Amino acid sequence: MAKSQATFMKKQLEKNRAKKKEEKEHRKQDRQQNSTGGKLEDMMAYVDENGNITSTPPEPKKVFTPQARK
């Protein structure tokens, strides 16, 4: 009797593991389908000249290049 009870418990534990694994896979697929996307442009942050964090890139600065004197 004890042997059959032990195998019954093993089968139940295996079923529970399989069910949890299947539910986890289902949740993973749902997350992938419903994701808003982690695009690089959305995650970028910029620091302005005052040290504040902004979501817009800074304006390109004009570089002063002195002309050669003759």
PDB file of N, CA, C, O and CB in Angstrom:
ATOM      1  N   MET A   1       0.814  -1.185   0.000  1.00  0.00           N
ATOM      2  CA  MET A   1       0.000   0.000   0.000  1.00  0.00           C
ATOM      3  C   MET A   1       0.866   1.260   0.000  1.00  0.00           C
ATOM      4  O   MET A   1       0.545   2.226  -0.692  1.00  0.00           O
ATOM      5  CB  MET A   1      -0.931  -0.008   1.196  1.00  0.00           C
ATOM      6  N   ALA A   2       1.930   1.263   0.747  1.00  0.00           N
ATOM      7  CA  ALA A   2       2.778   2.437   0.824  1.00  0.00           C
ATOM      8  C   ALA A   2       3.437   2.730  -0.518  1.00  0.00           C
ATOM      9  O   ALA A   2       3.616   3.893  -0.882  1.00  0.00           O
ATOM     10  CB  ALA A   2       3.835   2.253   1.900  1.00  0.00           C
ATOM     11  N   LYS A   3       3.792   1.705  -1.237  1.00  0.00           N
ATOM     12  CA  LYS A   3       4.448   1.918  -2.518  1.00  0.00           C
ATOM     13  C   LYS A   3       3.499   2.599  -3.510  1.00  0.00           C
ATOM     14  O   LYS A   3       3.906   3.521  -4.217  1.00  0.00           O
ATOM     15  CB  LYS A   3       4.948   0.584  -3.088  1.00  0.00           C
ATOM     16  N   SER A   4       2.262   2.163  -3.567  1.00  0.00           N
ATOM     17  CA  SER A   4       1.323   2.768  -4.502  1.00  0.00           C
ATOM     18  C   SER A   4       1.028   4.217  -4.110  1.00  0.00           C
ATOM     19  O   SER A   4       0.836   5.067  -4.979  1.00  0.00           O
ATOM     20  CB  SER A   4       0.020   1.954  -4.557  1.00  0.00           C
ATOM     21  N   GLN A   5       0.992   4.498  -2.809  1.00  0.00           N
ATOM     22  CA  GLN A   5       0.769   5.865  -2.350  1.00  0.00           C
ATOM     23  C   GLN A   5       1.950   6.757  -2.758  1.00  0.00           C
ATOM     24  O   GLN A   5       1.757   7.901  -3.170  1.00  0.00           O
ATOM     25  CB  GLN A   5       0.566   5.896  -0.811  1.00  0.00           C
ATOM     26  N   ALA A   6       3.161   6.231  -2.641  1.00  0.00           N
ATOM     27  CA  ALA A   6       4.342   7.013  -3.006  1.00  0.00           C
ATOM     28  C   ALA A   6       4.346   7.321  -4.497  1.00  0.00           C
ATOM     29  O   ALA A   6       4.684   8.439  -4.887  1.00  0.00           O
ATOM     30  CB  ALA A   6       5.624   6.264  -2.618  1.00  0.00           C
ATOM     31  N   THR A   7       3.983   6.372  -5.329  1.00  0.00           N
ATOM     32  CA  THR A   7       3.970   6.637  -6.768  1.00  0.00           C
ATOM     33  C   THR A   7       2.846   7.590  -7.130  1.00  0.00           C
ATOM     34  O   THR A   7       2.982   8.387  -8.058  1.00  0.00           O
ATOM     35  CB  THR A   7       3.828   5.332  -7.557  1.00  0.00           C
ATOM     36  N   PHE A   8       1.727   7.515  -6.399  1.00  0.00           N
ATOM     37  CA  PHE A   8       0.629   8.447  -6.651  1.00  0.00           C
ATOM     38  C   PHE A   8       1.084   9.871  -6.375  1.00  0.00           C
ATOM     39  O   PHE A   8       0.801  10.775  -7.161  1.00  0.00           O
ATOM     40  CB  PHE A   8      -0.600   8.096  -5.786  1.00  0.00           C
ATOM     41  N   MET A   9       1.783  10.081  -5.271  1.00  0.00           N
ATOM     42  CA  MET A   9       2.277  11.414  -4.925  1.00  0.00           C
ATOM     43  C   MET A   9       3.295  11.909  -5.959  1.00  0.00           C
ATOM     44  O   MET A   9       3.293  13.083  -6.331  1.00  0.00           O
ATOM     45  CB  MET A   9       2.909  11.402  -3.521  1.00  0.00           C
ATOM     46  N   LYS A  10       4.156  11.010  -6.413  1.00  0.00           N
ATOM     47  CA  LYS A  10       5.124  11.398  -7.436  1.00  0.00           C
ATOM     48  C   LYS A  10       4.413  11.858  -8.701  1.00  0.00           C
ATOM     49  O   LYS A  10       4.809  12.850  -9.312  1.00  0.00           O
ATOM     50  CB  LYS A  10       6.069  10.231  -7.754  1.00  0.00           C
ATOM     51  N   LYS A  11       3.373  11.148  -9.094  1.00  0.00           N
ATOM     52  CA  LYS A  11       2.618  11.523 -10.297  1.00  0.00           C
ATOM     53  C   LYS A  11       1.932  12.870 -10.098  1.00  0.00           C
ATOM     54  O   LYS A  11       1.915  13.697 -11.009  1.00  0.00           O
ATOM     55  CB  LYS A  11       1.573  10.439 -10.645  1.00  0.00           C
ATOM     56  N   GLN A  12       1.369  13.094  -8.918  1.00  0.00           N
ATOM     57  CA  GLN A  12       0.702  14.363  -8.640  1.00  0.00           C
ATOM     58  C   GLN A  12       1.700  15.527  -8.664  1.00  0.00           C
ATOM     59  O   GLN A  12       1.411  16.591  -9.210  1.00  0.00           O
ATOM     60  CB  GLN A  12      -0.011  14.301  -7.277  1.00  0.00           C
ATOM     61  N   LEU A  13       2.869  15.314  -8.070  1.00  0.00           N
ATOM     62  CA  LEU A  13       3.883  16.359  -8.087  1.00  0.00           C
ATOM     63  C   LEU A  13       4.341  16.665  -9.508  1.00  0.00           C
ATOM     64  O   LEU A  13       4.543  17.825  -9.864  1.00  0.00           O
ATOM     65  CB  LEU A  13       5.073  15.953  -7.229  1.00  0.00           C
ATOM     66  N   GLU A  14       4.501  15.639 -10.305  1.00  0.00           N
ATOM     67  CA  GLU A  14       4.911  15.834 -11.698  1.00  0.00           C
ATOM     68  C   GLU A  14       3.839  16.592 -12.480  1.00  0.00           C
ATOM     69  O   GLU A  14       4.162  17.452 -13.299  1.00  0.00           O
ATOM     70  CB  GLU A  14       5.198  14.478 -12.370  1.00  0.00           C
ATOM     71  N   LYS A  15       2.562  16.278 -12.231  1.00  0.00           N
ATOM     72  CA  LYS A  15       1.475  16.998 -12.890  1.00  0.00           C
ATOM     73  C   LYS A  15       1.483  18.466 -12.489  1.00  0.00           C
ATOM     74  O   LYS A  15       1.301  19.355 -13.320  1.00  0.00           O
ATOM     75  CB  LYS A  15       0.122  16.363 -12.547  1.00  0.00           C
ATOM     76  N   ASN A  16       1.697  18.702 -11.193  1.00  0.00           N
ATOM     77  CA  ASN A  16       1.726  20.088 -10.721  1.00  0.00           C
ATOM     78  C   ASN A  16       2.884  20.861 -11.338  1.00  0.00           C
ATOM     79  O   ASN A  16       2.724  22.022 -11.715  1.00  0.00           O
ATOM     80  CB  ASN A  16       1.829  20.127  -9.198  1.00  0.00           C
ATOM     81  N   ARG A  17       4.038  20.230 -11.444  1.00  0.00           N
ATOM     82  CA  ARG A  17       5.191  20.883 -12.070  1.00  0.00           C
ATOM     83  C   ARG A  17       4.905  21.211 -13.533  1.00  0.00           C
ATOM     84  O   ARG A  17       5.205  22.307 -14.008  1.00  0.00           O
ATOM     85  CB  ARG A  17       6.438  19.989 -11.963  1.00  0.00           C
ATOM     86  N   ALA A  18       4.321  20.245 -14.237  1.00  0.00           N
ATOM     87  CA  ALA A  18       4.018  20.459 -15.651  1.00  0.00           C
ATOM     88  C   ALA A  18       2.993  21.590 -15.816  1.00  0.00           C
ATOM     89  O   ALA A  18       3.104  22.400 -16.736  1.00  0.00           O
ATOM     90  CB  ALA A  18       3.489  19.155 -16.293  1.00  0.00           C
ATOM     91  N   LYS A  19       2.003  21.640 -14.929  1.00  0.00           N
ATOM     92  CA  LYS A  19       0.975  22.680 -15.007  1.00  0.00           C
ATOM     93  C   LYS A  19       1.589  24.055 -14.752  1.00  0.00           C
ATOM     94  O   LYS A  19       1.276  25.009 -15.464  1.00  0.00           O
ATOM     95  CB  LYS A  19      -0.159  22.402 -13.992  1.00  0.00           C
ATOM     96  N   LYS A  20       2.457  24.170 -13.748  1.00  0.00           N
ATOM     97  CA  LYS A  20       3.112  25.437 -13.455  1.00  0.00           C
ATOM     98  C   LYS A  20       3.981  25.881 -14.621  1.00  0.00           C
ATOM     99  O   LYS A  20       4.004  27.060 -14.975  1.00  0.00           O
ATOM    100  CB  LYS A  20       3.950  25.324 -12.186  1.00  0.00           C
ATOM    101  N   LYS A  21       4.699  24.930 -15.219  1.00  0.00           N
ATOM    102  CA  LYS A  21       5.566  25.254 -16.344  1.00  0.00           C
ATOM    103  C   LYS A  21       4.745  25.755 -17.534  1.00  0.00           C
ATOM    104  O   LYS A  21       5.142  26.702 -18.213  1.00  0.00           O
ATOM    105  CB  LYS A  21       6.397  24.028 -16.747  1.00  0.00           C
ATOM    106  N   GLU A  22       3.611  25.121 -17.779  1.00  0.00           N
ATOM    107  CA  GLU A  22       2.744  25.520 -18.888  1.00  0.00           C
ATOM    108  C   GLU A  22       2.161  26.910 -18.630  1.00  0.00           C
ATOM    109  O   GLU A  22       2.100  27.732 -19.545  1.00  0.00           O
ATOM    110  CB  GLU A  22       1.609  24.489 -19.091  1.00  0.00           C
ATOM    111  N   GLU A  23       1.735  27.179 -17.398  1.00  0.00           N
ATOM    112  CA  GLU A  23       1.195  28.497 -17.071  1.00  0.00           C
ATOM    113  C   GLU A  23       2.271  29.575 -17.203  1.00  0.00           C
ATOM    114  O   GLU A  23       1.998  30.676 -17.681  1.00  0.00           O
ATOM    115  CB  GLU A  23       0.614  28.501 -15.649  1.00  0.00           C
ATOM    116  N   LYS A  24       3.483  29.254 -16.782  1.00  0.00           N
ATOM    117  CA  LYS A  24       4.592  30.206 -16.897  1.00  0.00           C
ATOM    118  C   LYS A  24       4.868  30.523 -18.361  1.00  0.00           C
ATOM    119  O   LYS A  24       5.085  31.682 -18.715  1.00  0.00           O
ATOM    120  CB  LYS A  24       5.864  29.648 -16.223  1.00  0.00           C
ATOM    121  N   GLU A  25       4.860  29.510 -19.208  1.00  0.00           N
ATOM    122  CA  GLU A  25       5.091  29.713 -20.643  1.00  0.00           C
ATOM    123  C   GLU A  25       3.971  30.570 -21.244  1.00  0.00           C
ATOM    124  O   GLU A  25       4.218  31.423 -22.097  1.00  0.00           O
ATOM    125  CB  GLU A  25       5.183  28.347 -21.380  1.00  0.00           C
ATOM    126  N   HIS A  26       2.747  30.332 -20.791  1.00  0.00           N
ATOM    127  CA  HIS A  26       1.605  31.100 -21.285  1.00  0.00           C
ATOM    128  C   HIS A  26       1.739  32.579 -20.886  1.00  0.00           C
ATOM    129  O   HIS A  26       1.491  33.467 -21.701  1.00  0.00           O
ATOM    130  CB  HIS A  26       0.279  30.510 -20.737  1.00  0.00           C
ATOM    131  N   ARG A  27       2.130  32.835 -19.640  1.00  0.00           N
ATOM    132  CA  ARG A  27       2.326  34.219 -19.192  1.00  0.00           C
ATOM    133  C   ARG A  27       3.446  34.882 -19.977  1.00  0.00           C
ATOM    134  O   ARG A  27       3.355  36.063 -20.311  1.00  0.00           O
ATOM    135  CB  ARG A  27       2.638  34.264 -17.684  1.00  0.00           C
ATOM    136  N   LYS A  28       4.505  34.130 -20.276  1.00  0.00           N
ATOM    137  CA  LYS A  28       5.631  34.663 -21.041  1.00  0.00           C
ATOM    138  C   LYS A  28       5.179  35.080 -22.439  1.00  0.00           C
ATOM    139  O   LYS A  28       5.556  36.147 -22.923  1.00  0.00           O
ATOM    140  CB  LYS A  28       6.763  33.623 -21.134  1.00  0.00           C
ATOM    141  N   GLN A  29       4.377  34.244 -23.083  1.00  0.00           N
ATOM    142  CA  GLN A  29       3.884  34.570 -24.419  1.00  0.00           C
ATOM    143  C   GLN A  29       2.972  35.788 -24.381  1.00  0.00           C
ATOM    144  O   GLN A  29       3.023  36.629 -25.278  1.00  0.00           O
ATOM    145  CB  GLN A  29       3.140  33.375 -25.022  1.00  0.00           C
ATOM    146  N   ASP A  30       2.134  35.891 -23.343  1.00  0.00           N
ATOM    147  CA  ASP A  30       1.267  37.056 -23.210  1.00  0.00           C
ATOM    148  C   ASP A  30       2.081  38.338 -23.069  1.00  0.00           C
ATOM    149  O   ASP A  30       1.757  39.351 -23.688  1.00  0.00           O
ATOM    150  CB  ASP A  30       0.338  36.890 -22.011  1.00  0.00           C
ATOM    151  N   ARG A  31       3.135  38.297 -22.259  1.00  0.00           N
ATOM    152  CA  ARG A  31       3.984  39.470 -22.091  1.00  0.00           C
ATOM    153  C   ARG A  31       4.640  39.861 -23.408  1.00  0.00           C
ATOM    154  O   ARG A  31       4.731  41.046 -23.728  1.00  0.00           O
ATOM    155  CB  ARG A  31       5.049  39.209 -21.028  1.00  0.00           C
ATOM    156  N   GLN A  32       5.099  38.873 -24.172  1.00  0.00           N
ATOM    157  CA  GLN A  32       5.764  39.175 -25.438  1.00  0.00           C
ATOM    158  C   GLN A  32       4.799  39.781 -26.436  1.00  0.00           C
ATOM    159  O   GLN A  32       5.168  40.687 -27.182  1.00  0.00           O
ATOM    160  CB  GLN A  32       6.392  37.921 -26.021  1.00  0.00           C
ATOM    161  N   GLN A  33       3.558  39.290 -26.462  1.00  0.00           N
ATOM    162  CA  GLN A  33       2.581  39.803 -27.417  1.00  0.00           C
ATOM    163  C   GLN A  33       2.076  41.187 -27.021  1.00  0.00           C
ATOM    164  O   GLN A  33       1.774  42.005 -27.890  1.00  0.00           O
ATOM    165  CB  GLN A  33       1.411  38.840 -27.537  1.00  0.00           C
ATOM    166  N   ASN A  34       1.982  41.455 -25.736  1.00  0.00           N
ATOM    167  CA  ASN A  34       1.411  42.718 -25.275  1.00  0.00           C
ATOM    168  C   ASN A  34       2.462  43.758 -24.929  1.00  0.00           C
ATOM    169  O   ASN A  34       2.132  44.811 -24.383  1.00  0.00           O
ATOM    170  CB  ASN A  34       0.544  42.476 -24.079  1.00  0.00           C
ATOM    171  N   SER A  35       3.706  43.484 -25.234  1.00  0.00           N
ATOM    172  CA  SER A  35       4.753  44.442 -24.877  1.00  0.00           C
ATOM    173  C   SER A  35       4.645  45.683 -25.749  1.00  0.00           C
ATOM    174  O   SER A  35       4.294  45.613 -26.927  1.00  0.00           O
ATOM    175  CB  SER A  35       6.151  43.806 -25.021  1.00  0.00           C
ATOM    176  N   THR A  36       4.955  46.819 -25.139  1.00  0.00           N
ATOM    177  CA  THR A  36       4.923  48.077 -25.881  1.00  0.00           C
ATOM    178  C   THR A  36       6.222  48.296 -26.626  1.00  0.00           C
ATOM    179  O   THR A  36       6.333  49.208 -27.445  1.00  0.00           O
ATOM    180  CB  THR A  36       4.654  49.249 -24.943  1.00  0.00           C
ATOM    181  N   GLY A  37       7.189  47.472 -26.344  1.00  0.00           N
ATOM    182  CA  GLY A  37       8.462  47.575 -27.035  1.00  0.00           C
ATOM    183  C   GLY A  37       9.453  48.374 -26.219  1.00  0.00           C
ATOM    184  O   GLY A  37       9.112  49.412 -25.651  1.00  0.00           O
ATOM    185  N   GLY A  38      10.642  47.904 -26.165  1.00  0.00           N
ATOM    186  CA  GLY A  38      11.694  48.588 -25.432  1.00  0.00           C
ATOM    187  C   GLY A  38      12.684  49.162 -26.412  1.00  0.00           C
ATOM    188  O   GLY A  38      13.865  48.814 -26.399  1.00  0.00           O
ATOM    189  N   LYS A  39      12.198  50.042 -27.262  1.00  0.00           N
ATOM    190  CA  LYS A  39      13.063  50.613 -28.289  1.00  0.00           C
ATOM    191  C   LYS A  39      14.119  51.500 -27.648  1.00  0.00           C
ATOM    192  O   LYS A  39      13.877  52.127 -26.618  1.00  0.00           O
ATOM    193  CB  LYS A  39      12.241  51.414 -29.314  1.00  0.00           C
ATOM    194  N   LEU A  40      15.264  51.543 -28.254  1.00  0.00           N
ATOM    195  CA  LEU A  40      16.380  52.314 -27.730  1.00  0.00           C
ATOM    196  C   LEU A  40      16.036  53.796 -27.643  1.00  0.00           C
ATOM    197  O   LEU A  40      16.427  54.460 -26.682  1.00  0.00           O
ATOM    198  CB  LEU A  40      17.612  52.113 -28.598  1.00  0.00           C
ATOM    199  N   GLU A  41      15.323  54.320 -28.613  1.00  0.00           N
ATOM    200  CA  GLU A  41      14.974  55.736 -28.613  1.00  0.00           C
ATOM    201  C   GLU A  41      14.075  56.079 -27.436  1.00  0.00           C
ATOM    202  O   GLU A  41      14.159  57.183 -26.898  1.00  0.00           O
ATOM    203  CB  GLU A  41      14.289  56.115 -29.923  1.00  0.00           C
ATOM    204  N   ASP A  42      13.214  55.147 -27.024  1.00  0.00           N
ATOM    205  CA  ASP A  42      12.323  55.401 -25.900  1.00  0.00           C
ATOM    206  C   ASP A  42      13.071  55.369 -24.573  1.00  0.00           C
ATOM    207  O   ASP A  42      12.646  56.008 -23.611  1.00  0.00           O
ATOM    208  CB  ASP A  42      11.196  54.385 -25.885  1.00  0.00           C
ATOM    209  N   MET A  43      14.168  54.642 -24.510  1.00  0.00           N
ATOM    210  CA  MET A  43      14.894  54.490 -23.260  1.00  0.00           C
ATOM    211  C   MET A  43      16.017  55.512 -23.096  1.00  0.00           C
ATOM    212  O   MET A  43      16.615  55.597 -22.023  1.00  0.00           O
ATOM    213  CB  MET A  43      15.458  53.103 -23.171  1.00  0.00           C
ATOM    214  N   MET A  44      16.310  56.281 -24.129  1.00  0.00           N
ATOM    215  CA  MET A  44      17.418  57.232 -24.071  1.00  0.00           C
ATOM    216  C   MET A  44      17.066  58.426 -23.184  1.00  0.00           C
ATOM    217  O   MET A  44      15.933  58.907 -23.176  1.00  0.00           O
ATOM    218  CB  MET A  44      17.786  57.712 -25.485  1.00  0.00           C
ATOM    219  N   ALA A  45      18.047  58.878 -22.455  1.00  0.00           N
ATOM    220  CA  ALA A  45      17.918  60.097 -21.658  1.00  0.00           C
ATOM    221  C   ALA A  45      19.153  60.948 -21.936  1.00  0.00           C
ATOM    222  O   ALA A  45      20.249  60.429 -22.146  1.00  0.00           O
ATOM    223  CB  ALA A  45      17.769  59.777 -20.115  1.00  0.00           C
ATOM    224  N   TYR A  46      18.957  62.254 -21.933  1.00  0.00           N
ATOM    225  CA  TYR A  46      20.037  63.179 -22.237  1.00  0.00           C
ATOM    226  C   TYR A  46      20.239  64.113 -21.050  1.00  0.00           C
ATOM    227  O   TYR A  46      19.315  64.367 -20.276  1.00  0.00           O
ATOM    228  CB  TYR A  46      19.736  63.984 -23.532  1.00  0.00           C
ATOM    229  N   VAL A  47      21.437  64.608 -20.923  1.00  0.00           N
ATOM    230  CA  VAL A  47      21.758  65.573 -19.874  1.00  0.00           C
ATOM    231  C   VAL A  47      22.032  66.907 -20.548  1.00  0.00           C
ATOM    232  O   VAL A  47      22.878  67.004 -21.437  1.00  0.00           O
ATOM    233  CB  VAL A  47      22.986  65.105 -19.009  1.00  0.00           C
ATOM    234  N   ASP A  48      21.301  67.946 -20.113  1.00  0.00           N
ATOM    235  CA  ASP A  48      21.520  69.267 -20.718  1.00  0.00           C
ATOM    236  C   ASP A  48      22.706  69.968 -20.052  1.00  0.00           C
ATOM    237  O   ASP A  48      23.363  69.405 -19.176  1.00  0.00           O
ATOM    238  CB  ASP A  48      20.243  70.142 -20.599  1.00  0.00           C
ATOM    239  N   GLU A  49      22.970  71.217 -20.485  1.00  0.00           N
ATOM    240  CA  GLU A  49      24.153  71.918 -19.984  1.00  0.00           C
ATOM    241  C   GLU A  49      24.056  72.256 -18.497  1.00  0.00           C
ATOM    242  O   GLU A  49      25.071  72.539 -17.860  1.00  0.00           O
ATOM    243  CB  GLU A  49      24.369  73.187 -20.777  1.00  0.00           C
ATOM    244  N   ASN A  50      22.843  72.228 -17.939  1.00  0.00           N
ATOM    245  CA  ASN A  50      22.662  72.519 -16.517  1.00  0.00           C
ATOM    246  C   ASN A  50      22.696  71.249 -15.662  1.00  0.00           C
ATOM    247  O   ASN A  50      22.600  71.334 -14.438  1.00  0.00           O
ATOM    248  CB  ASN A  50      21.345  73.252 -16.300  1.00  0.00           C
ATOM    249  N   GLY A  51      22.830  70.088 -16.279  1.00  0.00           N
ATOM    250  CA  GLY A  51      22.884  68.830 -15.540  1.00  0.00           C
ATOM    251  C   GLY A  51      21.533  68.192 -15.322  1.00  0.00           C
ATOM    252  O   GLY A  51      21.428  67.217 -14.579  1.00  0.00           O
ATOM    253  N   ASN A  52      20.490  68.719 -15.953  1.00  0.00           N
ATOM    254  CA  ASN A  52      19.157  68.139 -15.819  1.00  0.00           C
ATOM    255  C   ASN A  52      18.960  67.034 -16.846  1.00  0.00           C
ATOM    256  O   ASN A  52      19.485  67.114 -17.956  1.00  0.00           O
ATOM    257  CB  ASN A  52      18.073  69.221 -15.980  1.00  0.00           C
ATOM    258  N   ILE A  53      18.214  66.015 -16.484  1.00  0.00           N
ATOM    259  CA  ILE A  53      17.936  64.907 -17.391  1.00  0.00           C
ATOM    260  C   ILE A  53      16.705  65.239 -18.220  1.00  0.00           C
ATOM    261  O   ILE A  53      15.664  65.603 -17.673  1.00  0.00           O
ATOM    262  CB  ILE A  53      17.733  63.582 -16.609  1.00  0.00           C
ATOM    263  N   THR A  54      16.822  65.114 -19.550  1.00  0.00           N
ATOM    264  CA  THR A  54      15.716  65.401 -20.461  1.00  0.00           C
ATOM    265  C   THR A  54      15.545  64.246 -21.429  1.00  0.00           C
ATOM    266  O   THR A  54      16.431  63.406 -21.586  1.00  0.00           O
ATOM    267  CB  THR A  54      15.955  66.723 -21.229  1.00  0.00           C
ATOM    268  N   SER A  55      14.386  64.221 -22.074  1.00  0.00           N
ATOM    269  CA  SER A  55      14.130  63.161 -23.044  1.00  0.00           C
ATOM    270  C   SER A  55      14.424  63.608 -24.471  1.00  0.00           C
ATOM    271  O   SER A  55      14.407  62.789 -25.390  1.00  0.00           O
ATOM    272  CB  SER A  55      12.692  62.695 -22.938  1.00  0.00           C
ATOM    273  N   THR A  56      14.693  64.892 -24.667  1.00  0.00           N
ATOM    274  CA  THR A  56      14.995  65.404 -26.006  1.00  0.00           C
ATOM    275  C   THR A  56      16.499  65.574 -26.169  1.00  0.00           C
ATOM    276  O   THR A  56      17.174  66.005 -25.234  1.00  0.00           O
ATOM    277  CB  THR A  56      14.270  66.748 -26.259  1.00  0.00           C
ATOM    278  N   PRO A  57      17.029  65.248 -27.325  1.00  0.00           N
ATOM    279  CA  PRO A  57      18.476  65.404 -27.524  1.00  0.00           C
ATOM    280  C   PRO A  57      18.851  66.881 -27.586  1.00  0.00           C
ATOM    281  O   PRO A  57      18.039  67.717 -27.983  1.00  0.00           O
ATOM    282  CB  PRO A  57      18.929  64.686 -28.815  1.00  0.00           C
ATOM    283  N   PRO A  58      20.067  67.195 -27.196  1.00  0.00           N
ATOM    284  CA  PRO A  58      20.492  68.600 -27.234  1.00  0.00           C
ATOM    285  C   PRO A  58      20.690  69.059 -28.675  1.00  0.00           C
ATOM    286  O   PRO A  58      20.925  68.262 -29.584  1.00  0.00           O
ATOM    287  CB  PRO A  58      21.796  68.796 -26.428  1.00  0.00           C
ATOM    288  N   GLU A  59      20.587  70.361 -28.842  1.00  0.00           N
ATOM    289  CA  GLU A  59      20.823  70.939 -30.166  1.00  0.00           C
ATOM    290  C   GLU A  59      22.312  70.829 -30.484  1.00  0.00           C
ATOM    291  O   GLU A  59      23.147  71.063 -29.609  1.00  0.00           O
ATOM    292  CB  GLU A  59      20.343  72.431 -30.229  1.00  0.00           C
ATOM    293  N   PRO A  60      22.653  70.480 -31.712  1.00  0.00           N
ATOM    294  CA  PRO A  60      24.085  70.383 -32.038  1.00  0.00           C
ATOM    295  C   PRO A  60      24.729  71.766 -31.969  1.00  0.00           C
ATOM    296  O   PRO A  60      24.185  72.745 -32.479  1.00  0.00           O
ATOM    297  CB  PRO A  60      24.290  69.762 -33.451  1.00  0.00           C
ATOM    298  N   LYS A  61      25.884  71.828 -31.336  1.00  0.00           N
ATOM    299  CA  LYS A  61      26.594  73.099 -31.186  1.00  0.00           C
ATOM    300  C   LYS A  61      27.453  73.340 -32.419  1.00  0.00           C
ATOM    301  O   LYS A  61      27.989  72.408 -33.018  1.00  0.00           O
ATOM    302  CB  LYS A  61      27.467  73.105 -29.899  1.00  0.00           C
ATOM    303  N   LYS A  62      27.571  74.614 -32.782  1.00  0.00           N
ATOM    304  CA  LYS A  62      28.437  74.959 -33.898  1.00  0.00           C
ATOM    305  C   LYS A  62      29.864  75.043 -33.370  1.00  0.00           C
ATOM    306  O   LYS A  62      30.135  75.701 -32.365  1.00  0.00           O
ATOM    307  CB  LYS A  62      27.997  76.304 -34.574  1.00  0.00           C
ATOM    308  N   VAL A  63      30.744  74.381 -34.050  1.00  0.00           N
ATOM    309  CA  VAL A  63      32.139  74.362 -33.637  1.00  0.00           C
ATOM    310  C   VAL A  63      32.859  75.509 -34.330  1.00  0.00           C
ATOM    311  O   VAL A  63      32.793  75.656 -35.550  1.00  0.00           O
ATOM    312  CB  VAL A  63      32.810  72.996 -33.968  1.00  0.00           C
ATOM    313  N   PHE A  64      33.547  76.317 -33.532  1.00  0.00           N
ATOM    314  CA  PHE A  64      34.291  77.441 -34.072  1.00  0.00           C
ATOM    315  C   PHE A  64      35.631  76.932 -34.587  1.00  0.00           C
ATOM    316  O   PHE A  64      36.424  76.361 -33.839  1.00  0.00           O
ATOM    317  CB  PHE A  64      34.487  78.553 -33.002  1.00  0.00           C
ATOM    318  N   THR A  65      35.866  77.148 -35.866  1.00  0.00           N
ATOM    319  CA  THR A  65      37.148  76.760 -36.453  1.00  0.00           C
ATOM    320  C   THR A  65      37.831  78.016 -36.965  1.00  0.00           C
ATOM    321  O   THR A  65      37.376  78.632 -37.929  1.00  0.00           O
ATOM    322  CB  THR A  65      36.963  75.712 -37.603  1.00  0.00           C
ATOM    323  N   PRO A  66      38.903  78.384 -36.328  1.00  0.00           N
ATOM    324  CA  PRO A  66      39.602  79.616 -36.781  1.00  0.00           C
ATOM    325  C   PRO A  66      40.258  79.373 -38.141  1.00  0.00           C
ATOM    326  O   PRO A  66      40.793  78.302 -38.427  1.00  0.00           O
ATOM    327  CB  PRO A  66      40.683  80.067 -35.733  1.00  0.00           C
ATOM    328  N   GLN A  67      40.191  80.418 -38.957  1.00  0.00           N
ATOM    329  CA  GLN A  67      40.801  80.310 -40.284  1.00  0.00           C
ATOM    330  C   GLN A  67      42.294  80.626 -40.165  1.00  0.00           C
ATOM    331  O   GLN A  67      42.721  81.389 -39.298  1.00  0.00           O
ATOM    332  CB  GLN A  67      40.103  81.274 -41.309  1.00  0.00           C
ATOM    333  N   ALA A  68      43.051  80.034 -41.038  1.00  0.00           N
ATOM    334  CA  ALA A  68      44.504  80.269 -41.028  1.00  0.00           C
ATOM    335  C   ALA A  68      44.783  81.707 -41.475  1.00  0.00           C
ATOM    336  O   ALA A  68      44.182  82.203 -42.428  1.00  0.00           O
ATOM    337  CB  ALA A  68      45.248  79.244 -41.961  1.00  0.00           C
ATOM    338  N   ARG A  69      45.703  82.364 -40.770  1.00  0.00           N
ATOM    339  CA  ARG A  69      46.072  83.738 -41.122  1.00  0.00           C
ATOM    340  C   ARG A  69      47.153  83.716 -42.189  1.00  0.00           C
ATOM    341  O   ARG A  69      48.006  82.829 -42.226  1.00  0.00           O
ATOM    342  CB  ARG A  69      46.557  84.524 -39.876  1.00  0.00           C
ATOM    343  N   LYS A  70      47.090  84.706 -43.043  1.00  0.00           N
ATOM    344  CA  LYS A  70      48.067  84.820 -44.124  1.00  0.00           C
ATOM    345  C   LYS A  70      48.958  85.989 -43.912  1.00  0.00           C
ATOM    346  O   LYS A  70      49.847  86.243 -44.726  1.00  0.00           O
ATOM    347  CB  LYS A  70      47.389  84.935 -45.457  1.00  0.00           C
TER     348      LYS A  70
END
